[in-house]
Amino acid sequence: MDHSVSSPRPAPATYAGAGVDISAGEDAVERIRSIVATTDRPGVLGGIGDFGGMFSLDVDRYRRPVLVSATDGVGTKLMVAQAAGRFDTVGIDLVAMCVDDVACSGAEPLFFLDYVAMGTLVPERLEQVVAGVASGCRQAGCALLGGETAEHPGAMGSDDLDLAGFAVGVVEHDRRLGPSRVHPGDVLVGLPSPGLRSNGFTLARNVLFERAGLDLGGPAWVGAGHSLADELLTPSVIYAPAVLGAVAAAGEGMHACAHITGGGIPGNLVRVLPPGCDAEVELRAWTRPRIMDEIARLGDVSDEEMARVFNLGLGMVVVVEHDAVDTVLGALTLAGTEAVVVGRVVDGARRVVLA
């Protein structure tokens, strides 16, 4: 007689049981459908749910249109958002990093696509992120044309999140900004940036949390009227519309534009210098954000290291013909963007000198 006992069979395998919830994904799409629609602009064809985003370029506006693209992420600023449980501003940062790169060529941002990866898809969290992306797109005047949301259980922690995106813009071929237009005598106009923008957060987190042991819920610094979380999650300013307004006002008087991201002022301003030119930057021409002074103090970070990691309070530097400075400053002010003369281009060996 056989006395063996058969083991119960395991339940059938499902995608949800393995960690991917298709129903949550469908819920997330419905949550963001109306949000995406708020970014529509002329040229958008179709809508969310198509296999590819479609945009009709009005070629009658251009004699020789050039498409300009840029891609980026938000970096470890996401870790601060995760620790604070606040995801409503990082989407703005994502758009800013891309459209402001596009604007450096003098190009108008046309559309944006995002990629959101999560360990576990939480529709409410995705809605916050995409609402921020849509806000950034509205500020930039571009359409959120599409995107992708991925759930990666096993490859990512349950609460982990990563963002990436790219923007596409257009500029007339003979109106492109860049080093070929720059020459000695040009003036450097800086566009101030509050907070850390979206760069240097690995060093900032090391100093503020690991070394100084600060708490996100506590004051940003002694006597501050806002929390450290508020300070660190301040969304990046989107400069593209203001820059394009200055280009329209100054025409040939706008020569180049440097987006100050990773690498700081020296690492980015040099990218718009032709051979035979130096850029001299007066550090006293603007006020450095208080949070950067706190990082330098708490971490005993050298001036050189601060300049290589952070933007020191300038999110963008435009290079302008001397005779066009007043026009550019007026256009930037009209666009609601603070601007200040911060230096000049002189004869040299393609160096950036901070003085």
N, C-alpha and C positions, 0 to 999 in steps of 0.2 A: 504494500500500500504506500502511495506517495504522500508523505506528510509535509512537503514543501509549501511555503506560503508565498503567494505571488505579491510583489510590491505594487502599490498603486501607481498608475501611470501619471507622469507629470502633466500639468495642464498644458494645452497647446500653446506654443510660443506665439507671441504677438509683438508688434512694433512698440506698443505702449509698455508692455512688460519689459522690453529691452531698454526702455528709457526715452523713446521718442513718441510724443503724443500728437498725432495728426489732428485731432479735434482741437487741441490748444492752438495749433498753427492756423486752422481755419478761423477760430475765434479772433486770433491776432490780426489776420487780414481784414476782417470785418471792422475791427476797432480802428484801424489806420486808414481805411478807404476814404472816409470824409476828410481826414487830416491831410492826406496827399492831395486831394482835390483843391485845397486852398492855395496850392502853389502853382496852379495852371497859369500859363502865359501863352501868347501867340506862338504858334508853331507846334504845340503839343498835339499829337494824334493818339487816339485810343485812350486807354486808362489802365489802372491797376488790374492785374490778372492776365494781361497779355504775356506772351512768351518773351517779347522784347519791347522795350520802350521805343516809341517812334517820335521823331521830331523833324518837322519840315523846315529846312533852312531857307529863308527868304533871300535868294541869291540876287534879286533885283536891287537889294540895298548895297551890294558890294561889287566893285570892279574885279577884284581878285581876292576872294575871302580865304583866310587862313584859319583853320581850326586849331585851337590850343587846348591841351588836356593836362590835368594834374590829378594825382592820387595821394592820399595820406590817411593817417589814423589819428587817434587822440593820445596814444601812449599810456603811460601809467597814471595819468590823471583819472583813468577809469577806476583804479584801485581806491582812490579817494572817494569817488562817487559811490562805489560799492560799499565802502566802510561807513559812509554817511547815509546810505540807503536813498540817495537822491540821484535821479537819472534824467532830470528835466532840462539840464543845460549842456550835457556833453554832446548832444546832437548838433547844437549850435557851433561848438568847437570844431566838430568834424567838418561842417560846411565851410567854416572860416579858413581852416587849413588848406582847403582845396581851391575855393574860389579866389582867395587872395593871391595864391600862386598864379592862377590864370590871369588875374588882373595885372600882374607885373609885366605882361607882354602888351598891355593896353587892350586886352580882349574883354568883351562883354560875356559874362557867364550865361550860358543858355540853359543847361540842364545838369542835374546831379543824380547819381545813383549811389545807394548805400548798401553795405553788407553788415549784418548783425549776426554774431555767433554767440550762442548761450549754451551753458551746460544743461540747463533745464529751461525750456521755454515758458516764461511767465507772461501771459498776454498783457497784463497791466503794466509790467516793466517795459515791454516792447513799445507799448503805446506812449509811455513817457519819453522814451528815446526818440521815436519817430516824430513825436510832437516837437521836440527840440530841433530835429533835422528840418522839419517843415518850416519852423520859425526862422532858421538860418537861411533857408532857400527864399523865403519871402523877403527877408532883409537884403539878400543879394540880388533879388529880381530874377532868379532862375527857377526852373520847374524841377520838382522831385519826380523824375521820370520813371523810376522803378527802383528795385532793390532785391535783396535776398535775405531771408532769415533762416539760419541754420541752427539745429539743436544737436549738440555733440556730447551726449552722455559718455562717460568713460574717458574721453579725450580732454574734457574740461570739468572742473568742479561744478557742483550743482548751482552755485551762485555766480560762477564766472561769466564774464561778458567781454566781448571784443568788438570793436567797430572799425570799419574801413569805408572809404568812399572815393568817388572820383567825379570831377567836374569837367565839362566841355564848354569852351567858349569860342568866340569868333572875333577876328580883327581884320581890318583891311591890310593887305600885304605891305603897303608903303607907309602905314601908320604904326607899325610895330615899335614898341619901346625896347631899348636894349643898349649894350655897351657901344655900339657903333655910333650912337648919337652923342655920347658923353665926351666932354673935353674940359681942359683946365679953365677955370672961371665959373663953372657951373656951381650952383648952390644946392646944399642938401637940406631938405625939409623933412622933419620928423613928425610922425603921427603917433602921439603917446598912447600907451596901452596900460590899462589898469591891471593889477594882479599879475599872475604868472603866465597868462594866456594858456598855451598847451604844451609848453616845453620846459624841461628841467625838473620834472616832477620826481624822477628817481632820486636826484640829489636832495630836493626839497623834502621828500618823505624821510630820507635817511637822517637829515638834520633835525627836522621838526618832531618826528615821532620816535625814531630809534635813539637818537642822541639826547634830545631835549625832553622827550617823554610827554609832549603836549597832547591835549585831548581835542578832538574835532569839535566837541560841544563847548569848549572853553573859549575865551576871548582870543581874537587873532593875535593880539599882543597886549601888553599891560595898558589898560585904559581904553582899549578898542571897544566900540559900541556894537560890534558884530562878531560872530563866531569865526573860528579858524576854518570851519567847513564853508561858511559863506564866502570867506576870502579866497580859499583855494578853488572853489567851484564857480567863481565869477566867470561868466561865459566870455569867450574871446570876442573882441570887437571885429565886425566884418567891414573891411575897408573898401571893398571892391566898388560899390556905387560912388563913394566919394572920390576915389582915384579916377574913375571914368568921367565924373563930372569935371575934375581938374583937367583931364585930357581934352575934353570937349571945349573947355574955356580957353586953355592955353595953346592948343594945337601943337605946332612944332616946338613950342617952348617947353613941353614936357619931354624929357630925354630918356629916363629910365626909372625903374621902381624896384626896390629890394624888400621882400617880405622877410622880416627878422624872426626866424624860427630857430631850430637847432643849429648851434654854431654861433649864435649871438650876432651882434653887429659886425664884428670883424669877419666872421665866416660867411655872411650873406651879402654884405655891402660890396665885398671884393668881387662878387659875381657879376656886377654891373660896371666894373672898371675896365677900360681898354688898356693895352700896354701904354706905358708912358704917363700914367695918371695915378695919383694917390688921392685918398679921401681923408680929410682931416675932420674929426668929429669932436665937438666941444661938449664934454660930459656935463658941464654945469649949465647947459642951455635948457635943460628940462629937469623935472623932479623925479627921482627914482622912486618907485612904489615902496611903501614902508615894509611890505612883506619881504622884499629882497634884502633890505638892511637887516631884518631880523634873521634871515637865513645866514647871511654873512657873519653876523655877530655870534649866533648860537653854534655855528659850525666852524668858526674861525676860517672861513673860506676866503682865499686870496682874491684880490681885485681881478687878477688875470683869469682865475677860474670862474668867477662870477660872469665876466665878459664873454667867456667861451660857452657857458651853459645857458645863461638867461639873456633876454633881450634888453635888460636894464631899463625897461619902461618905454621902449619904442617898438611898436608893432610893425611899422612900415617906414621906409625912408625913400622919398622920391628925389630924383636928381633933375634939377630945373635950370633952364637958361636964366642967366642973371636978370635979364629984362622982364622975365615972366613971373618972377617971384610973387609980386603983389597980386597978380591975377590968380595964381595957384592958391595962395593963402586965402584969397577971397572966395574962391570956388569951394575949397575944403570947408571953410567956415559956413558957407551957405548950405552945404550938405550935412551940417551938424557935427563935423569932425574937427576936433582941436588939432592945430598944427603949429609948428614952431621951427624957425631956422636953426639948424644944429651943426652946420659946418659948410665945407666947401671942397671942390675938386681942384687939385693943384698938380703941377708937374711932379712926376715921381716914377716909381717902379712897381706900380700896381699893388699898393699896400693900403691898409686901413690903419690910421693913426688915431688913437683915443687920447685926448689931451684934457 
